Amino acid sequence: YVSEVSNPRAIQLITPSVAYMLGTSTNDTNVNVPVLVQSRAEFTTKFPASPSLVYVEAYFLQTKRPFYFVNILNVGIIDPTISEINTALNSLSEALETGVIFAPELFADADRTDGVAIANAIGAKGTELQWLTVIDTPYAARATAGTDDVTAGSVRAFATAIGASTKPSVNLIFPWVVNTNMVEMAASAHIVGMYIYVWTRDGFATPPAGTNYPLTGVSGTVTPINKAVQDVLNPKNINCIRFFRNAGWCLYGSRMLNGTFVNSKVVLNVISASMADAVQRLVFANLDSQGMLFLRAKELAETVLYRIWLAGGLTGNSAQGAYSIICDNTNNTPSTLQAGKLIIDIYLTPSSTVEVVVVVPHTVTIGGLEAALENLLRG
């Protein structure tokens, strides 16, 4: 006999849970394929004499979560070409776990022109996969904030030169850091390790920045960053590393290069990937005359969005105030349905990030607090 059962596949949120580092090594047996790395020791065995070792160490200082290393096939030259980098990037696909891409070794050896090309290549892959990409400044711009957007070698000029189409996927970090062995190094390994730590412990909707998440293994930055410098760079969506008393060295910015907050970008990526996975259940479904397909589509979308709202990814005092789903005859015309298409419109408010907290003291006379509060309530 045939026993009919409901669809056993539970709807899962597809969240960023793993990192993908691009680099080089003398080992030419594991090239252009993501290889799982669970420790520093394992990395040195699989990828001997890799310039990325210092970045692997920095990553594991922030989190114990494993990452994938993509060893770029580098034929006969010191630095990989953009073509070779793109070949390595093509090993990353939607079949893999959703993650974040970074390549500190590549930026450490790049001038500004090469750095822009590398950033565009990595950012384009992030856009394609709807993954986050964390980008370093190239060596030439590792320490120069610049006073405008065109000063040669400045981080602002570097940021301006990155292509507009890739900026929504690019998270730019400045400046380089100095580790506890007094080595100057690109900072993305520290940052990505911290991101994975935050998302694993506190959830994907959490802004991964601030004094709650100090960086381990950092003794300084190549150029000092104070509030005045950050006030210039933050409006340009350049995320700065600063020192704070009682906290240490912290990432004190959380923006994508197009101005979107990092957690908002992550939430949108989670929605996109999770919805794409959920609605696969509707592909090749029968279009009935009772509206049951519309109802089923809305229920699938509701399941995804409600879970994201519960996780803090959507802003609203209630689920109804955070999102709305439309899937009926108003947005699915007969011609659309006849063509085999089903449209689900979703209106939502992704969670944002508090960047500034303003404390305003109000002094009152002795015994005058109650009267002052009454006057405030009266307006």
Residue pairs with C-beta under 8 A, 6 or more apart in sequence:
7 281
9 281
11 274
11 277
11 278
11 300
11 303
11 304
11 307
12 274
12 277
13 204
13 270
13 274
13 304
13 307
13 308
13 311
14 98
14 270
14 273
14 274
14 277
15 98
15 199
15 204
15 266
15 270
16 98
16 99
16 100
16 131
16 132
16 195
16 196
16 199
16 204
16 266
16 269
16 270
17 65
17 97
17 98
17 99
17 196
17 199
17 200
18 65
18 66
18 67
18 68
18 97
18 98
18 99
18 100
18 196
19 59
19 65
19 67
19 68
19 99
19 100
19 101
19 102
19 192
19 193
19 195
19 196
20 34
20 67
20 68
20 69
20 70
20 92
20 96
20 99
20 100
20 101
20 102
21 52
21 55
21 56
21 59
21 67
21 68
21 69
21 70
21 102
21 103
21 104
21 189
21 192
22 69
22 70
22 72
22 85
22 88
22 89
22 101
22 102
22 103
22 105
22 106
22 122
23 47
23 50
23 51
23 52
23 55
23 69
23 70
23 71
23 72
23 103
23 104
23 105
23 106
24 50
24 51
24 52
24 71
24 72
24 74
24 80
24 105
25 47
25 48
25 49
25 50
25 52
25 71
26 47
26 48
26 49
26 50
27 46
27 47
27 48
27 50
27 71
28 73
30 46
30 47
30 71
31 71
31 72
31 73
31 88
32 70
32 71
32 72
32 73
32 87
32 88
32 90
32 91
33 70
33 71
33 91
34 68
34 69
34 70
34 91
34 92
34 96
35 46
35 47
35 68
35 69
35 70
35 71
36 66
36 67
36 68
37 43
37 46
37 56
37 66
37 67
37 68
37 69
38 66
39 60
40 53
40 56
40 57
40 60
43 50
43 53
43 56
43 69
44 50
44 53
46 69
47 69
47 71
50 56
50 71
50 105
51 105
51 108
51 109
52 69
52 104
52 105
54 179
54 183
54 185
55 104
55 105
55 185
55 186
55 188
55 189
56 69
56 189
57 217
58 179
58 185
58 189
58 190
58 193
58 217
59 67
59 189
59 190
59 192
59 193
60 193
61 190
61 193
61 216
61 217
62 190
62 192
62 193
62 194
62 196
62 197
62 215
62 216
62 217
63 193
63 194
63 196
63 197
63 200
65 196
65 197
65 200
67 192
67 196
68 96
68 99
70 88
70 89
70 91
70 92
71 88
72 80
72 84
72 85
72 87
72 88
73 84
73 87
73 88
74 80
74 84
75 84
78 109
79 106
79 109
79 110
79 114
80 88
80 106
82 117
82 118
82 121
85 103
85 106
85 118
85 121
85 122
86 121
89 101
89 121
89 122
89 125
92 101
92 125
92 129
92 131
93 129
94 129
98 129
98 130
98 131
98 269
98 273
99 131
99 132
100 131
100 132
100 133
100 134
100 192
100 195
100 196
101 122
101 125
101 126
101 131
101 132
101 133
101 134
102 122
102 133
102 134
102 135
102 136
102 188
102 189
102 191
102 192
103 118
103 122
103 136
103 188
104 136
104 185
104 186
104 187
104 188
104 189
105 186
106 118
107 115
107 118
107 135
107 136
107 137
107 138
107 139
107 186
107 188
108 136
108 139
108 185
108 186
109 139
110 118
110 138
110 139
110 140
111 138
111 139
111 140
112 138
112 140
112 141
112 152
112 153
112 157
112 158
112 161
114 138
115 137
115 138
115 140
115 141
115 158
116 158
116 161
116 162
118 138
119 135
119 162
119 166
119 170
119 172
120 162
120 163
120 166
122 133
122 135
122 170
123 133
123 135
123 162
123 163
123 166
123 167
123 169
123 170
124 165
124 166
124 169
125 131
125 133
126 132
126 133
126 166
126 169
126 170
127 165
127 166
127 168
127 169
130 269
130 272
130 273
131 169
131 269
132 169
132 171
132 195
132 262
132 265
132 266
132 269
133 169
133 170
133 171
134 171
134 173
134 188
134 191
134 192
134 195
135 162
135 170
135 171
135 172
135 173
135 188
135 257
136 142
136 173
136 176
136 186
136 187
136 188
137 155
137 158
137 172
137 173
137 174
137 175
137 176
137 186
138 158
140 153
141 153
141 154
141 155
141 157
141 158
142 175
142 176
142 184
142 186
142 222
142 223
143 175
143 176
143 222
143 223
144 151
144 153
144 154
144 155
144 223
145 154
145 155
145 156
145 174
145 175
145 223
145 225
145 229
145 232
145 233
146 153
146 154
146 155
146 156
146 157
147 154
147 232
148 154
148 156
148 157
149 156
149 157
149 159
149 160
149 236
150 157
150 160
151 157
155 172
155 174
155 175
155 233
155 238
156 233
156 236
156 238
159 172
159 236
159 237
159 238
159 257
160 236
162 170
162 172
162 257
164 258
166 257
167 237
167 256
167 257
167 258
168 256
168 257
168 258
168 260
168 265
169 256
169 265
170 256
170 257
171 239
171 255
171 256
171 257
171 262
172 237
172 238
172 239
172 257
173 186
173 187
173 188
173 191
173 239
173 241
173 251
174 187
174 225
174 233
174 238
174 239
174 240
174 241
175 187
175 221
175 222
175 223
175 225
175 240
175 241
176 184
176 185
176 186
176 187
176 221
176 222
177 184
177 185
177 187
177 190
177 215
177 218
177 220
177 221
177 222
177 241
177 249
178 184
178 185
178 218
178 219
178 220
178 221
178 222
179 185
179 217
179 218
179 219
180 217
180 218
180 219
182 219
184 222
187 218
187 241
190 215
190 216
190 217
190 218
191 215
191 251
194 208
194 213
194 215
194 251
195 208
197 213
198 206
198 208
198 213
199 206
199 208
199 266
203 311
203 312
204 263
204 266
204 267
204 270
204 311
204 313
205 263
205 266
205 267
205 308
205 311
205 312
205 313
205 351
206 263
206 312
207 254
207 261
207 262
207 263
207 353
208 251
208 254
208 262
208 263
209 239
209 250
209 251
209 252
209 253
209 254
209 262
210 250
210 251
210 252
210 254
211 244
211 246
211 247
211 250
213 250
213 251
214 247
214 248
214 249
214 250
215 241
215 248
215 249
215 250
215 251
218 241
218 248
218 249
219 249
220 243
220 249
221 241
221 242
221 243
221 249
225 233
225 240
225 241
225 242
225 252
226 242
229 240
230 240
230 242
230 252
230 253
233 240
233 253
234 240
234 253
234 255
234 355
237 255
237 256
237 257
237 258
237 259
238 253
239 251
239 252
239 253
239 254
239 255
240 251
240 252
240 253
241 249
241 250
241 251
241 252
242 249
242 250
242 252
243 249
243 250
244 250
244 252
254 261
254 262
254 263
254 353
254 355
255 261
255 262
256 262
256 265
261 352
261 353
262 353
263 313
263 351
263 352
263 353
264 350
264 351
264 352
264 353
267 308
267 313
267 314
267 350
267 351
268 350
270 308
270 313
271 304
271 305
271 308
271 313
271 346
271 348
271 350
274 304
274 308
275 301
275 304
275 344
275 346
278 300
278 301
278 303
278 304
279 297
279 300
279 301
279 344
281 300
282 293
282 296
282 297
282 300
282 342
285 293
285 296
286 293
287 293
287 337
287 342
291 328
293 342
294 327
294 328
294 329
294 332
297 327
297 342
297 344
298 325
298 327
298 344
301 325
301 327
301 344
301 346
302 325
305 314
305 319
305 322
305 323
305 325
305 346
305 348
306 319
308 314
309 316
309 319
309 322
309 323
312 351
313 350
313 351
314 322
314 323
314 348
314 349
314 350
314 351
315 322
315 349
315 350
315 351
315 352
316 322
316 323
316 349
322 348
322 349
323 346
323 347
323 348
323 349
324 346
324 347
324 348
325 344
325 345
325 346
326 344
326 345
326 346
326 347
327 342
327 343
327 344
327 345
331 343
331 345
332 341
332 342
332 343
336 342
336 343
362 372
364 371
364 372
